[in-house]
Amino acid sequence: MDKKVITTNRKAFHDFHIFDKYIAGMVLVGTEIKSIRAGSVNLKDSFAKIEDGEIFLYGCHISKYEQGNRYNHEPERVRKLLLNKKEILKMEGKIKKDGYTIVPLELFLTRGYAKLEIGLAKGKKLYDKRADMVKKTQNRDIQRQMKNY
């Protein structure tokens, strides 16, 4: 699969334990896809919610298209995500039963279509975040030492 990554939500990997990943299509307006191709997207504070058997993306900021005129889109509008009904029902069950949340992880283009990788996640506690940071610095130090030899 040939994919061009537009943006990654690094904050999600820092704040959440990611369990399952799904790839969803997005319902977009013409100026939104042009803006995505230009790379003006921010997934930082966005999340997804399931309502009436459909999944929607909230808080995703797609900047207005520079050459867009009066038909330009609203930057933070609610966008519908496209997933199979079976996947949505599976996610909804896990959310209700285990207390997961749906966070966007990565936005990419595949064959001209914008796709969003979303993940079922649980929030990390502060001590988990600290432990991850310590582990990262230790791995970085080990890699530096290995590089020198």
Order of alpha helices (4+ residues) and beta strands (2+ residues): beta-alpha-beta-alpha-beta-beta-beta-beta-beta-alpha-beta-beta-alpha
